[in-house]
Amino acid sequence: MKTKKVIKGVCLTVMALIACLLIICLGFWLIDGRSPQAYFVAHALPQTTMEDYEKGKGDMTDKSIVEIPDGVEFSREVKQYKVGDMQVFESAAEDDSKPIVLYIHGGAYVNNFSSRHWSAMAEWAETTGCGIVTPNYPLLFRYTAKDAHPLMIQLYRQLLERFPAKRIMIMGDSAGGGFSLALTQELKADSIDLPNRLVLISPWVDVVGGDDALQEYDTFLNNEVLRHIGADWAGDMDVHDPIISPFYGDMQGLPPIDLFTGTWEVFYTDIVKTYDKMKATGVDVRLHVKEKMGHVYPLWPCPEGNEARKEIAEIIKN
């Protein structure tokens, strides 16, 4: 009998603690406007400083070979192959009715895949049955846009030899989102069949842009650093060249596009301007805005990120 009372007491204590925790989380959400998880993720992300940039600039580390991190499992086998010297990962679609997603990862053209990239791709592959093709494209500071873009055109042409354009989607986040838009503009200029759709998550569309008025809210991106990195990526090209800053490119005739952004990232204003420019030229574009959320929030491990990934999964399915 005494043991039962002890167990009951422990259970009641645990339930009370859970209830208190839920009340605290609800209160936090109502006051801050974000889930507690989103708040902690936003403040856990390290912001690169100019000192970090100066130390890292000129780093010629070979980033051409990476591995999928332990703990990330795709529902179907992931194969590797090369396009030129570029490493490419591919997980087949569930069947011939499912789309092929060409995913271009972000990282300011300096950093390689993060674990969140791999987790999101594996999640979408499982929940939608889509195929995933993701290249480990050439990065700074060993390479520039002039090295990366021809390889991506080559990869896309090879995909067209295997899949109709109507099955291909191009997705990307941050620098990868800007790269996705720039690549599609290049394809259009070269009269190459365009993908069925673009999904751009917090795309870096103007390397000399960024809203300084939003810098105080962005705990991750640093406008000053990004403008230096953008110039590095351009190399001897003009930073306003659409290959570098696709905001300045021709939007007319692009396929349907979904843009995701948070109001607390320095790219927010540029992304809204891009949406307006696309809309004005007749592009079928949708803008998905989340209040008080930061850069590439759909990849964050929080309720807001989970919701956005489910929304992207529906876009892939449709």
LINJOMO-V302451 format. One record per helix or strand. SS is the DSSP state (~ for helix, > for strand). FROM is the first residue (numbers start at 1). TO is the last residue. If there is no record, write none. Layout:
BEGIN
((SS;FROM;TO) (SS;FROM;TO))
END
This chain:
BEGIN
((~;2;32) (~;36;44) (~;50;56) (>;78;83) (>;86;91) (>;100;104) (~;115;128) (>;131;136) (~;145;162) (~;165;167) (>;168;173) (~;175;189) (>;197;201) (~;212;214) (~;223;234) (~;246;248) (>;256;262) (~;268;280) (>;285;290) (~;297;299) (~;303;317))
END
